[in-house]
């Protein structure tokens, strides 16, 4: 099975870590290929960033399907381009936020979503609502560490996230925690262990792991998104600032 992961930024130095994050969760025999963008933003921390990178995400998604991918994942908890990409692709296109939120709703009464900045709280709540899970949301809380700085002091990042997750559990009633940035890949076990030490352990999901498992499951089941929901767009002239292999 071939799963392509789109790094929806121009920060190509993340590609190796992204490949490891997804490949380590994949089963033997699943090949993970990471594609980054030629133009866009260094990280995604606002709705402006999301809009700017979406054409590139769509282009990479089409390229991945043409290259023989069995499924595509976009490596961002804003799920940029998810709905539009599904209009263009026949193969599964998975957003780690959608996959993780739905799993969290299965695992507990309510979940909390830990997002990057305070200004990201409303868009995150909108995303939860779009996915039909508002009744399962305990809270959205921000850890206020820039995405590009998450790896500078991982121990400090984990400390901040554990404190935030504890507040979500004790004050908001969260029974599951969803880290809201794929830059936190691999840290879920440490966050959950920190909660255990504070006597408030709940499941903490690792969205990249969830996304790759959902992608594998969809391929195994021979299923993809409904074309009645994500119908192919009508043909017309398109003009973009870069070469994108859309069907017109």
VOKOL-769659 format. One record per residue: residue in one letter; x, z, y of N, C-alpha, C in turn. Coordinates in steps of 0.1 Angstrom, whole numbers, plus 5000, padded with zeros to 4 digits. Layout:
BEGIN
- A / X / Z / Y / X / Z / Y / X / Z / Y .
...
//
This chain:
BEGIN
- X / 5008 / 5000 / 4988 / 5000 / 5000 / 5000 / 5009 / 5000 / 5012 .
- X / 5005 / 4992 / 5022 / 5013 / 4991 / 5035 / 5004 / 4997 / 5046 .
- X / 5009 / 5008 / 5052 / 5002 / 5014 / 5064 / 5011 / 5012 / 5076 .
- X / 5006 / 5006 / 5086 / 5013 / 5004 / 5099 / 5009 / 5014 / 5109 .
- X / 5018 / 5021 / 5115 / 5015 / 5031 / 5125 / 5020 / 5026 / 5139 .
- X / 5011 / 5026 / 5148 / 5014 / 5021 / 5162 / 5018 / 5033 / 5170 .
- X / 5031 / 5033 / 5175 / 5035 / 5042 / 5185 / 5031 / 5036 / 5198 .
- X / 5020 / 5041 / 5205 / 5014 / 5034 / 5216 / 5022 / 5037 / 5230 .
- X / 5035 / 5038 / 5229 / 5043 / 5040 / 5241 / 5055 / 5031 / 5240 .
- X / 5063 / 5031 / 5251 / 5075 / 5024 / 5252 / 5087 / 5032 / 5248 .
- X / 5085 / 5045 / 5243 / 5095 / 5054 / 5239 / 5099 / 5052 / 5225 .
- X / 5107 / 5042 / 5223 / 5110 / 5037 / 5209 / 5119 / 5048 / 5201 .
- X / 5125 / 5057 / 5209 / 5133 / 5067 / 5202 / 5124 / 5076 / 5193 .
- X / 5111 / 5076 / 5195 / 5102 / 5084 / 5187 / 5099 / 5077 / 5173 .
- X / 5103 / 5064 / 5172 / 5099 / 5057 / 5160 / 5104 / 5063 / 5147 .
- X / 5116 / 5068 / 5147 / 5122 / 5073 / 5135 / 5114 / 5086 / 5131 .
- X / 5112 / 5095 / 5141 / 5104 / 5107 / 5138 / 5090 / 5104 / 5134 .
- X / 5084 / 5094 / 5140 / 5070 / 5091 / 5137 / 5069 / 5085 / 5122 .
- X / 5079 / 5077 / 5119 / 5079 / 5072 / 5105 / 5081 / 5083 / 5095 .
- X / 5089 / 5093 / 5098 / 5091 / 5104 / 5089 / 5078 / 5112 / 5088 .
- X / 5072 / 5115 / 5099 / 5060 / 5123 / 5099 / 5049 / 5117 / 5090 .
- X / 5047 / 5104 / 5091 / 5036 / 5098 / 5083 / 5041 / 5095 / 5069 .
- X / 5053 / 5091 / 5067 / 5058 / 5088 / 5053 / 5059 / 5101 / 5045 .
- X / 5062 / 5112 / 5051 / 5063 / 5124 / 5043 / 5050 / 5129 / 5038 .
- X / 5039 / 5125 / 5045 / 5026 / 5129 / 5040 / 5020 / 5119 / 5031 .
- X / 5025 / 5107 / 5031 / 5020 / 5096 / 5023 / 5024 / 5098 / 5008 .
- X / 5016 / 5092 / 4999 / 5020 / 5093 / 4985 / 5031 / 5083 / 4982 .
- X / 5037 / 5085 / 4970 / 5047 / 5075 / 4966 / 5041 / 5061 / 4965 .
- X / 5047 / 5051 / 4969 / 5042 / 5038 / 4969 / 5035 / 5033 / 4981 .
- X / 5033 / 5042 / 4991 / 5028 / 5038 / 5004 / 5039 / 5036 / 5013 .
- X / 5040 / 5024 / 5018 / 5051 / 5020 / 5028 / 5046 / 5022 / 5042 .
- X / 5053 / 5029 / 5050 / 5049 / 5032 / 5064 / 5058 / 5024 / 5073 .
- X / 5053 / 5016 / 5082 / 5060 / 5008 / 5092 / 5055 / 5012 / 5106 .
- X / 5065 / 5015 / 5115 / 5061 / 5019 / 5128 / 5064 / 5008 / 5138 .
- X / 5054 / 5006 / 5147 / 5056 / 4996 / 5157 / 5054 / 5003 / 5171 .
- X / 5063 / 5001 / 5180 / 5061 / 5006 / 5194 / 5058 / 4994 / 5203 .
- X / 5055 / 4997 / 5216 / 5051 / 4987 / 5225 / 5063 / 4982 / 5234 .
- X / 5062 / 4970 / 5238 / 5072 / 4964 / 5247 / 5070 / 4967 / 5261 .
- X / 5057 / 4971 / 5265 / 5054 / 4975 / 5278 / 5043 / 4985 / 5278 .
- X / 5043 / 4994 / 5288 / 5032 / 5004 / 5289 / 5038 / 5016 / 5295 .
- X / 5036 / 5028 / 5289 / 5040 / 5041 / 5295 / 5049 / 5048 / 5285 .
- X / 5057 / 5057 / 5291 / 5067 / 5065 / 5282 / 5059 / 5075 / 5274 .
- X / 5048 / 5080 / 5278 / 5040 / 5089 / 5271 / 5025 / 5088 / 5275 .
- X / 5016 / 5094 / 5268 / 5002 / 5092 / 5272 / 4997 / 5106 / 5275 .
- X / 4995 / 5108 / 5288 / 4991 / 5121 / 5293 / 4979 / 5121 / 5304 .
- X / 4973 / 5109 / 5304 / 4962 / 5107 / 5314 / 4954 / 5096 / 5310 .
- X / 4942 / 5094 / 5316 / 4933 / 5083 / 5313 / 4939 / 5070 / 5318 .
- X / 4947 / 5071 / 5329 / 4954 / 5059 / 5334 / 4964 / 5054 / 5323 .
- X / 4971 / 5063 / 5317 / 4981 / 5059 / 5307 / 4974 / 5053 / 5295 .
- X / 4963 / 5058 / 5291 / 4955 / 5053 / 5280 / 4951 / 5039 / 5283 .
- X / 4946 / 5036 / 5295 / 4941 / 5023 / 5298 / 4953 / 5013 / 5299 .
- X / 4964 / 5017 / 5304 / 4976 / 5008 / 5305 / 4981 / 5004 / 5292 .
- X / 4980 / 5013 / 5282 / 4987 / 5009 / 5269 / 4977 / 5003 / 5259 .
- X / 4964 / 5003 / 5262 / 4954 / 4998 / 5252 / 4956 / 4983 / 5249 .
- X / 4959 / 4974 / 5258 / 4961 / 4960 / 5254 / 4973 / 4959 / 5244 .
- X / 4984 / 4966 / 5246 / 4995 / 4966 / 5237 / 4991 / 4971 / 5223 .
- X / 4983 / 4982 / 5223 / 4978 / 4987 / 5210 / 4970 / 4976 / 5203 .
- X / 4961 / 4969 / 5210 / 4953 / 4959 / 5203 / 4962 / 4948 / 5198 .
- X / 4972 / 4944 / 5206 / 4981 / 4933 / 5201 / 4989 / 4937 / 5189 .
- X / 4994 / 4950 / 5189 / 5001 / 4954 / 5177 / 4992 / 4955 / 5165 .
- X / 4980 / 4960 / 5167 / 4971 / 4961 / 5156 / 4968 / 4947 / 5149 .
- X / 4966 / 4937 / 5157 / 4964 / 4924 / 5152 / 4976 / 4919 / 5145 .
- X / 4988 / 4921 / 5151 / 5000 / 4917 / 5144 / 5002 / 4924 / 5131 .
- X / 4998 / 4937 / 5130 / 5000 / 4944 / 5118 / 4991 / 4938 / 5107 .
- X / 4978 / 4935 / 5110 / 4969 / 4929 / 5100 / 4975 / 4915 / 5096 .
- X / 4980 / 4908 / 5105 / 4985 / 4894 / 5102 / 4998 / 4896 / 5093 .
- X / 5005 / 4907 / 5094 / 5017 / 4909 / 5087 / 5014 / 4915 / 5073 .
- X / 5002 / 4917 / 5070 / 4998 / 4922 / 5056 / 4995 / 4936 / 5055 .
- X / 4993 / 4943 / 5066 / 4990 / 4958 / 5065 / 4977 / 4960 / 5058 .
- X / 4976 / 4971 / 5051 / 4963 / 4975 / 5044 / 4955 / 4984 / 5053 .
- X / 4962 / 4991 / 5062 / 4955 / 4999 / 5072 / 4964 / 5001 / 5084 .
- X / 4958 / 5005 / 5095 / 4966 / 5007 / 5108 / 4962 / 5021 / 5113 .
- X / 4972 / 5028 / 5118 / 4969 / 5041 / 5125 / 4975 / 5040 / 5139 .
- X / 4968 / 5046 / 5149 / 4974 / 5047 / 5162 / 4979 / 5061 / 5164 .
- X / 4991 / 5063 / 5167 / 4998 / 5076 / 5168 / 4996 / 5083 / 5181 .
- X / 4983 / 5087 / 5184 / 4980 / 5094 / 5196 / 4967 / 5101 / 5195 .
- X / 4966 / 5113 / 5200 / 4953 / 5121 / 5198 / 4943 / 5117 / 5208 .
- X / 4945 / 5107 / 5216 / 4934 / 5101 / 5224 / 4928 / 5090 / 5217 .
- X / 4933 / 5086 / 5205 / 4928 / 5075 / 5198 / 4926 / 5062 / 5206 .
- X / 4937 / 5059 / 5214 / 4935 / 5047 / 5223 / 4932 / 5034 / 5216 .
- X / 4923 / 5027 / 5221 / 4920 / 5014 / 5215 / 4912 / 5014 / 5202 .
- X / 4908 / 5025 / 5198 / 4902 / 5026 / 5184 / 4890 / 5017 / 5183 .
- X / 4880 / 5018 / 5192 / 4868 / 5011 / 5191 / 4870 / 4996 / 5192 .
- X / 4879 / 4992 / 5202 / 4882 / 4978 / 5204 / 4889 / 4972 / 5192 .
- X / 4899 / 4980 / 5187 / 4907 / 4975 / 5176 / 4898 / 4972 / 5164 .
- X / 4888 / 4981 / 5162 / 4879 / 4979 / 5150 / 4871 / 4966 / 5152 .
- X / 4868 / 4962 / 5164 / 4862 / 4949 / 5166 / 4870 / 4937 / 5162 .
- X / 4884 / 4939 / 5163 / 4893 / 4928 / 5160 / 4898 / 4928 / 5146 .
- X / 4898 / 4939 / 5139 / 4904 / 4940 / 5125 / 4893 / 4941 / 5115 .
- X / 4897 / 4936 / 5103 / 4888 / 4938 / 5091 / 4894 / 4950 / 5083 .
- X / 4906 / 4954 / 5084 / 4912 / 4965 / 5077 / 4909 / 4978 / 5084 .
- X / 4910 / 4989 / 5078 / 4908 / 5002 / 5084 / 4918 / 5005 / 5096 .
- X / 4912 / 5009 / 5107 / 4920 / 5014 / 5119 / 4916 / 5028 / 5121 .
- X / 4926 / 5037 / 5119 / 4924 / 5051 / 5119 / 4929 / 5058 / 5132 .
- X / 4921 / 5066 / 5138 / 4926 / 5075 / 5149 / 4928 / 5089 / 5144 .
- X / 4939 / 5095 / 5146 / 4942 / 5108 / 5141 / 4933 / 5119 / 5147 .
- X / 4928 / 5117 / 5159 / 4919 / 5127 / 5165 / 4905 / 5126 / 5158 .
- X / 4900 / 5115 / 5156 / 4887 / 5113 / 5149 / 4888 / 5119 / 5135 .
- X / 4898 / 5115 / 5128 / 4900 / 5119 / 5114 / 4901 / 5135 / 5113 .
- X / 4909 / 5140 / 5122 / 4912 / 5155 / 5122 / 4900 / 5163 / 5126 .
- X / 4893 / 5158 / 5136 / 4881 / 5165 / 5141 / 4870 / 5166 / 5130 .
- X / 4868 / 5155 / 5123 / 4858 / 5155 / 5113 / 4862 / 5163 / 5101 .
- X / 4875 / 5163 / 5097 / 4880 / 5172 / 5087 / 4878 / 5187 / 5091 .
- X / 4882 / 5190 / 5104 / 4881 / 5203 / 5109 / 4866 / 5208 / 5108 .
- X / 4857 / 5199 / 5111 / 4842 / 5203 / 5111 / 4838 / 5205 / 5096 .
- X / 4845 / 5199 / 5087 / 4842 / 5202 / 5073 / 4847 / 5215 / 5068 .
- X / 4859 / 5220 / 5074 / 4866 / 5231 / 5069 / 4861 / 5244 / 5075 .
- X / 4854 / 5244 / 5086 / 4850 / 5256 / 5093 / 4838 / 5255 / 5102 .
- X / 4833 / 5266 / 5106 / 4821 / 5266 / 5114 / 4824 / 5259 / 5128 .
- X / 4835 / 5262 / 5134 / 4838 / 5255 / 5147 / 4853 / 5254 / 5147 .
- X / 4858 / 5244 / 5155 / 4872 / 5242 / 5157 / 4876 / 5242 / 5172 .
- X / 4889 / 5245 / 5174 / 4894 / 5243 / 5188 / 4905 / 5233 / 5188 .
- X / 4905 / 5225 / 5199 / 4914 / 5214 / 5201 / 4924 / 5218 / 5211 .
- X / 4937 / 5218 / 5208 / 4948 / 5222 / 5217 / 4954 / 5209 / 5224 .
- X / 4950 / 5207 / 5236 / 4954 / 5195 / 5243 / 4966 / 5197 / 5252 .
- X / 4971 / 5187 / 5259 / 4984 / 5188 / 5266 / 4983 / 5195 / 5279 .
- X / 4975 / 5189 / 5288 / 4974 / 5195 / 5302 / 4959 / 5199 / 5305 .
- X / 4958 / 5207 / 5315 / 4944 / 5212 / 5319 / 4935 / 5200 / 5322 .
- X / 4941 / 5190 / 5329 / 4933 / 5178 / 5332 / 4929 / 5170 / 5320 .
- X / 4935 / 5172 / 5309 / 4931 / 5165 / 5297 / 4919 / 5172 / 5290 .
- X / 4914 / 5183 / 5294 / 4903 / 5190 / 5288 / 4890 / 5182 / 5289 .
- X / 4886 / 5177 / 5300 / 4874 / 5169 / 5301 / 4874 / 5157 / 5292 .
- X / 4885 / 5149 / 5292 / 4885 / 5137 / 5283 / 4885 / 5141 / 5268 .
- X / 4891 / 5152 / 5265 / 4891 / 5157 / 5251 / 4877 / 5161 / 5247 .
- X / 4870 / 5168 / 5256 / 4856 / 5171 / 5253 / 4847 / 5159 / 5252 .
- X / 4850 / 5149 / 5260 / 4842 / 5136 / 5259 / 4845 / 5130 / 5246 .
- X / 4857 / 5130 / 5241 / 4861 / 5124 / 5228 / 4853 / 5131 / 5217 .
- X / 4853 / 5145 / 5217 / 4845 / 5152 / 5207 / 4831 / 5148 / 5207 .
- X / 4825 / 5146 / 5219 / 4811 / 5142 / 5220 / 4809 / 5128 / 5215 .
- X / 4818 / 5119 / 5218 / 4817 / 5106 / 5213 / 4817 / 5105 / 5198 .
- X / 4824 / 5115 / 5191 / 4825 / 5115 / 5177 / 4813 / 5124 / 5171 .
- X / 4804 / 5128 / 5179 / 4792 / 5135 / 5175 / 4795 / 5149 / 5170 .
- X / 4805 / 5156 / 5175 / 4809 / 5169 / 5170 / 4808 / 5180 / 5180 .
- X / 4801 / 5178 / 5191 / 4801 / 5188 / 5202 / 4796 / 5202 / 5196 .
- X / 4786 / 5201 / 5187 / 4781 / 5214 / 5182 / 4791 / 5221 / 5173 .
- X / 4802 / 5214 / 5169 / 4812 / 5221 / 5161 / 4825 / 5225 / 5169 .
- X / 4824 / 5223 / 5182 / 4836 / 5226 / 5191 / 4835 / 5240 / 5196 .
- X / 4845 / 5248 / 5193 / 4846 / 5261 / 5199 / 4852 / 5260 / 5213 .
- X / 4863 / 5252 / 5215 / 4869 / 5251 / 5228 / 4879 / 5240 / 5228 .
- X / 4883 / 5236 / 5240 / 4895 / 5228 / 5242 / 4904 / 5236 / 5251 .
- X / 4916 / 5239 / 5247 / 4926 / 5246 / 5255 / 4938 / 5238 / 5257 .
- X / 4945 / 5240 / 5268 / 4957 / 5232 / 5272 / 4969 / 5241 / 5271 .
- X / 4980 / 5235 / 5265 / 4993 / 5243 / 5264 / 5002 / 5239 / 5276 .
- X / 4999 / 5229 / 5283 / 5007 / 5226 / 5296 / 5022 / 5224 / 5294 .
- X / 5026 / 5217 / 5283 / 5040 / 5213 / 5281 / 5040 / 5198 / 5281 .
- X / 5047 / 5191 / 5290 / 5048 / 5177 / 5289 / 5051 / 5171 / 5276 .
- X / 5045 / 5160 / 5272 / 5048 / 5154 / 5259 / 5063 / 5152 / 5257 .
- X / 5069 / 5147 / 5267 / 5084 / 5143 / 5266 / 5093 / 5156 / 5265 .
- X / 5087 / 5168 / 5267 / 5095 / 5180 / 5266 / 5092 / 5188 / 5254 .
- X / 5083 / 5184 / 5246 / 5079 / 5192 / 5234 / 5090 / 5194 / 5225 .
- X / 5100 / 5185 / 5224 / 5111 / 5187 / 5214 / 5123 / 5194 / 5220 .
- X / 5122 / 5197 / 5233 / 5134 / 5203 / 5240 / 5137 / 5217 / 5234 .
- X / 5127 / 5225 / 5232 / 5128 / 5238 / 5226 / 5116 / 5240 / 5217 .
- X / 5118 / 5236 / 5204 / 5107 / 5236 / 5195 / 5102 / 5250 / 5192 .
- X / 5111 / 5260 / 5192 / 5107 / 5274 / 5190 / 5098 / 5279 / 5201 .
- X / 5101 / 5275 / 5213 / 5093 / 5279 / 5225 / 5079 / 5272 / 5224 .
- X / 5079 / 5259 / 5220 / 5067 / 5252 / 5219 / 5058 / 5258 / 5209 .
- X / 5064 / 5262 / 5197 / 5056 / 5269 / 5187 / 5050 / 5282 / 5192 .
- X / 5058 / 5290 / 5199 / 5054 / 5303 / 5205 / 5042 / 5301 / 5214 .
- X / 5042 / 5291 / 5223 / 5031 / 5288 / 5232 / 5019 / 5284 / 5224 .
- X / 5021 / 5276 / 5214 / 5009 / 5271 / 5206 / 5003 / 5282 / 5198 .
- X / 5011 / 5291 / 5193 / 5005 / 5302 / 5185 / 4997 / 5311 / 5194 .
- X / 5003 / 5314 / 5206 / 4995 / 5323 / 5215 / 4982 / 5316 / 5219 .
- X / 4982 / 5303 / 5222 / 4970 / 5296 / 5226 / 4960 / 5295 / 5214 .
- X / 4965 / 5293 / 5202 / 4956 / 5293 / 5190 / 4950 / 5306 / 5188 .
- X / 4958 / 5317 / 5190 / 4952 / 5330 / 5188 / 4941 / 5333 / 5198 .
- X / 4942 / 5329 / 5210 / 4931 / 5330 / 5220 / 4919 / 5322 / 5215 .
- X / 4922 / 5310 / 5210 / 4911 / 5302 / 5206 / 4903 / 5308 / 5194 .
- X / 4910 / 5315 / 5185 / 4904 / 5322 / 5174 / 4896 / 5334 / 5179 .
- X / 4903 / 5343 / 5186 / 4898 / 5356 / 5190 / 4887 / 5355 / 5201 .
- X / 4890 / 5347 / 5211 / 4881 / 5346 / 5222 / 4870 / 5335 / 5222 .
- X / 4874 / 5324 / 5215 / 4864 / 5313 / 5215 / 4857 / 5311 / 5202 .
- X / 4861 / 5318 / 5191 / 4855 / 5318 / 5178 / 4859 / 5306 / 5170 .
- X / 4871 / 5301 / 5172 / 4876 / 5289 / 5164 / 4879 / 5294 / 5150 .
- X / 4874 / 5286 / 5140 / 4877 / 5288 / 5126 / 4887 / 5278 / 5121 .
- X / 4890 / 5268 / 5129 / 4900 / 5258 / 5125 / 4907 / 5254 / 5138 .
- X / 4920 / 5251 / 5137 / 4928 / 5246 / 5149 / 4932 / 5232 / 5147 .
- X / 4930 / 5223 / 5157 / 4935 / 5209 / 5157 / 4945 / 5208 / 5169 .
- X / 4958 / 5207 / 5166 / 4968 / 5204 / 5176 / 4965 / 5190 / 5182 .
- X / 4964 / 5189 / 5195 / 4959 / 5177 / 5202 / 4970 / 5168 / 5207 .
- X / 4981 / 5167 / 5200 / 4992 / 5158 / 5203 / 4999 / 5155 / 5191 .
- X / 5001 / 5142 / 5187 / 5009 / 5138 / 5175 / 5024 / 5141 / 5177 .
- X / 5028 / 5144 / 5190 / 5042 / 5149 / 5192 / 5044 / 5162 / 5185 .
- X / 5034 / 5169 / 5181 / 5035 / 5182 / 5174 / 5035 / 5180 / 5159 .
- X / 5037 / 5168 / 5154 / 5037 / 5165 / 5140 / 5047 / 5175 / 5133 .
- X / 5042 / 5180 / 5122 / 5050 / 5189 / 5113 / 5050 / 5204 / 5117 .
- X / 5044 / 5207 / 5129 / 5044 / 5221 / 5133 / 5032 / 5229 / 5129 .
- X / 5022 / 5222 / 5123 / 5010 / 5230 / 5119 / 5013 / 5241 / 5110 .
- X / 5022 / 5240 / 5099 / 5025 / 5252 / 5091 / 5031 / 5264 / 5099 .
- X / 5039 / 5261 / 5109 / 5045 / 5272 / 5117 / 5034 / 5278 / 5125 .
- X / 5025 / 5270 / 5131 / 5015 / 5276 / 5139 / 5006 / 5285 / 5130 .
- X / 5002 / 5280 / 5118 / 4994 / 5287 / 5109 / 5000 / 5300 / 5105 .
- X / 5014 / 5300 / 5102 / 5021 / 5312 / 5099 / 5021 / 5322 / 5110 .
- X / 5022 / 5317 / 5122 / 5022 / 5326 / 5134 / 5009 / 5333 / 5135 .
- X / 4998 / 5326 / 5132 / 4985 / 5332 / 5133 / 4983 / 5342 / 5122 .
- X / 4989 / 5339 / 5110 / 4989 / 5349 / 5099 / 4996 / 5362 / 5103 .
- X / 5007 / 5361 / 5109 / 5014 / 5373 / 5114 / 5006 / 5381 / 5124 .
- X / 4997 / 5374 / 5131 / 4989 / 5381 / 5141 / 4975 / 5385 / 5135 .
- X / 4974 / 5384 / 5122 / 4961 / 5388 / 5116 / 4949 / 5380 / 5120 .
- X / 4951 / 5367 / 5123 / 4940 / 5358 / 5126 / 4942 / 5344 / 5121 .
- X / 4946 / 5344 / 5108 / 4949 / 5331 / 5102 / 4937 / 5322 / 5100 .
- X / 4938 / 5310 / 5104 / 4928 / 5299 / 5101 / 4935 / 5287 / 5098 .
- X / 4928 / 5277 / 5092 / 4935 / 5264 / 5089 / 4940 / 5257 / 5102 .
- X / 4952 / 5252 / 5102 / 4958 / 5244 / 5113 / 4961 / 5231 / 5107 .
- X / 4955 / 5220 / 5112 / 4957 / 5207 / 5107 / 4969 / 5200 / 5113 .
- X / 4975 / 5191 / 5105 / 4985 / 5182 / 5110 / 4979 / 5168 / 5111 .
- X / 4975 / 5164 / 5123 / 4968 / 5151 / 5125 / 4975 / 5139 / 5118 .
- X / 4988 / 5137 / 5120 / 4994 / 5126 / 5113 / 4992 / 5126 / 5098 .
- X / 4993 / 5138 / 5092 / 4991 / 5139 / 5077 / 4976 / 5135 / 5074 .
- X / 4967 / 5140 / 5082 / 4953 / 5137 / 5080 / 4950 / 5122 / 5081 .
- X / 4956 / 5116 / 5091 / 4954 / 5102 / 5094 / 4959 / 5093 / 5082 .
- X / 4970 / 5096 / 5077 / 4976 / 5088 / 5066 / 4968 / 5090 / 5054 .
- X / 4963 / 5102 / 5051 / 4955 / 5104 / 5039 / 4941 / 5097 / 5040 .
- X / 4936 / 5098 / 5052 / 4923 / 5090 / 5054 / 4925 / 5075 / 5052 .
- X / 4936 / 5070 / 5058 / 4939 / 5056 / 5056 / 4940 / 5052 / 5041 .
- X / 4948 / 5060 / 5034 / 4950 / 5057 / 5020 / 4936 / 5058 / 5012 .
- X / 4928 / 5068 / 5016 / 4915 / 5069 / 5009 / 4906 / 5057 / 5011 .
- X / 4906 / 5053 / 5024 / 4897 / 5041 / 5027 / 4902 / 5029 / 5019 .
- X / 4915 / 5027 / 5019 / 4920 / 5015 / 5011 / 4917 / 5017 / 4996 .
- X / 4919 / 5029 / 4991 / 4915 / 5031 / 4977 / 4901 / 5028 / 4974 .
- X / 4892 / 5032 / 4983 / 4878 / 5031 / 4981 / 4873 / 5016 / 4984 .
- X / 4882 / 5008 / 4990 / 4878 / 4995 / 4993 / 4868 / 4994 / 5005 .
- X / 4870 / 5004 / 5014 / 4861 / 5005 / 5025 / 4868 / 5004 / 5039 .
- X / 4860 / 4999 / 5049 / 4865 / 4998 / 5062 / 4853 / 5000 / 5071 .
- X / 4856 / 5000 / 5084 / 4845 / 5002 / 5094 / 4834 / 4992 / 5093 .
- X / 4822 / 4996 / 5097 / 4811 / 4987 / 5097 / 4811 / 4976 / 5108 .
- X / 4809 / 4964 / 5104 / 4809 / 4953 / 5114 / 4796 / 4952 / 5121 .
- X / 4786 / 4960 / 5117 / 4774 / 4962 / 5125 / 4777 / 4971 / 5137 .
- X / 4786 / 4981 / 5135 / 4789 / 4990 / 5146 / 4800 / 4984 / 5154 .
- X / 4810 / 4978 / 5148 / 4822 / 4972 / 5155 / 4821 / 4957 / 5153 .
- X / 4812 / 4950 / 5159 / 4810 / 4936 / 5157 / 4821 / 4928 / 5164 .
- X / 4826 / 4917 / 5159 / 4836 / 4909 / 5165 / 4831 / 4904 / 5179 .
- X / 4840 / 4905 / 5189 / 4836 / 4901 / 5203 / 4833 / 4886 / 5203 .
- X / 4825 / 4882 / 5212 / 4822 / 4867 / 5214 / 4834 / 4860 / 5219 .
- X / 4836 / 4848 / 5215 / 4847 / 4840 / 5219 / 4846 / 4835 / 5233 .
- X / 4857 / 4837 / 5241 / 4858 / 4833 / 5255 / 4873 / 4833 / 5259 .
- X / 4875 / 4827 / 5270 / 4889 / 4827 / 5275 / 4894 / 4841 / 5279 .
- X / 4906 / 4844 / 5274 / 4912 / 4857 / 5277 / 4925 / 4855 / 5284 .
- X / 4929 / 4863 / 5294 / 4942 / 4862 / 5300 / 4947 / 4876 / 5302 .
- X / 4959 / 4878 / 5296 / 4966 / 4891 / 5296 / 4980 / 4890 / 5302 .
- X / 4986 / 4902 / 5306 / 4999 / 4902 / 5312 / 5010 / 4900 / 5302 .
- X / 5007 / 4899 / 5289 / 5017 / 4897 / 5279 / 5011 / 4889 / 5268 .
- X / 5019 / 4884 / 5259 / 5014 / 4876 / 5248 / 5008 / 4885 / 5238 .
- X / 4995 / 4884 / 5236 / 4987 / 4892 / 5226 / 4980 / 4882 / 5217 .
- X / 4981 / 4883 / 5204 / 4975 / 4873 / 5195 / 4961 / 4876 / 5192 .
- X / 4953 / 4876 / 5203 / 4938 / 4877 / 5201 / 4932 / 4864 / 5197 .
- X / 4921 / 4865 / 5190 / 4913 / 4853 / 5187 / 4904 / 4851 / 5199 .
- X / 4903 / 4839 / 5204 / 4895 / 4837 / 5216 / 4883 / 4828 / 5212 .
//
